[in-house]
Structure formats: C-alpha cells, structure tokens
Amino acid sequence: MAYRRTPAVQQRLDDLRSRLVDAAIAQVAEHGYAGCSISAVASAAGVGTGTVYRHFANKGELFTEVFRIVCTHEVDAMADAGAQARDRDGRWVEAVTASVCTFAERALRAPTLAYALLAEPVDPQVDTERLRFREAFRDAIAIAIDAAVDAGEIPSQDSAFTAACIVGAIGESLVLPLARGTADPSVIPSITTFTLRSLGSSDAHHPRGLQSGSAAAGLRCG
C-alpha cells in the first residue's frame, strides 16, 4: 500500500516550506539576489542545507517562488491603492496614478528588494516570474486606463501600450537610484506628473500626487 502523509505531517511540511520562503524573502531584502545562497537561507530558517533541497531543487526554484509571492503581493497592493483612490475621488485617472505611485513609494522603502525585483541579474526561471509581474502590473493599469477613457477623463488610446510604457519608464527611473542606494522619495511628484502626461490628462498641470495610505507599508520583506 502506498504511503500517504497524514494531514498533520503535510501541515508540518507546508509550514516548513513557508518558513524557508520567508527566510529567503528576508535574505534577498537584505542582501539582494546575488548575495543570497541556499546555505544562508537554511541558516536563517534554522535548518540544514539538505532540508532546503528537499523542498526546492535549486536556488532558481526557491527564488522563483519568492518572486511569485512578493510580486503577487505588490500587484495586490497597487490594485488596492487604485481602488481606494477611485472610491475616494470618483475618477479613474486617480486610480492609475495611485497604483503607479504606490509601486514607486513601496520600492523606495525597500530598495534592495525592489532592485532585485526590477533589474538585478537572476536565473532565467526567476526572470520569467519577473516578466509576469510586469505584465500583471501593465494589465492592471490598462484596465483603469480603459475605464478613464470610457468616463471621458482622458483621450482615447491603446491602453495596453500606454500602460506598458508607464511601467517601463517608472521602473527605469528607479533602477539606478535603487542600485546606488540613493533613492529619494521626492521623485514621487515627478512620477505622478509623468504618468498624467502619458495619459493625456488635463490634471498633468496640477497633479495632486500620491494620496493612497497603502504605500506606507513598503514591499513585503518577511
């Protein structure tokens, strides 16, 4: 008869896997992707290196899960910020700027982790997860852009193209400051203005900036 794990055994294994992932997130938040190793994650989690390999075949597999969890958390945070802005101000343009600025402000609060997510050289399988994150961010912004167009707030446009340009430009504007450790929160108003101009919004001349409270938590790092 084939062995079947009891629910209690499976729960212990799931809890250990979660502990390993949390340790890996904390390590990359402190040291970046290049500065992380399986042995460092094992030590942080209080287990032997072999235990990590019983759950993950290699570093790439472990950090693919790390990126998936962190990126999902970030997309959710940006979507929440956009929804709150839309509910508060009644305008879809506010949802777009709140989402973009929330991403930027959270990145500035966790620069090492943000740089790893955005640009640090990683294993190919991890880079695939990074691309999924960019696509998810783009798609969320594109939905809000379409709604803003339908509401007559901005001119008709290719929402996916505009959203991709915004995501690319914001990421690029942050990469060097994050890598150098010189990220300055004062860039947020500039990011807001850039986003409004990209949308063709009349608000570009009088941007109200980031108003979402959800940005304050920073990227998930444990």
C-alpha angles and dihedrals in degrees: 000000000000116000115249123195116239117237089252093054092046091050091053091050092048091049091050092049090051090050091053092050092048090050090050092050091051091048095051090045089056104033107018125237096294091050094055126090136175090248092053091050091048092051092048090050092047096241138107122269091248090061090060091052091052087064102032127032094215145340092279093057093048094049093043086064090044091054092045093053096043094043093048089051091051095048089050091050092050092047091049091050091051093048092049092050091049092050092047100044103023093228130110093212087065089054091056096048093044091053093048095044092045089056091049096046093047089050091052090053093054104029099166093051092042092052090051090052094046110036120344113123108260140169114288094250090053091048088056089060090049090056091050088055092053090048092050091049091048093049093049091052092045091057091054091046091054090050091049090051091049089050091053093243095123137015122276111273146151097280096195091052094047092046092050090051092050093049091048095046095047092048092048092048090056102041100081096041090048092048092049095043091238099113110150123200088216088082090074096084089049090051090050092051092046092051093049091049091048089054092048090239121164086221089075089091093053109027115183094204129213115343101162116113093203092078093072097077096069126214117323108267105164 
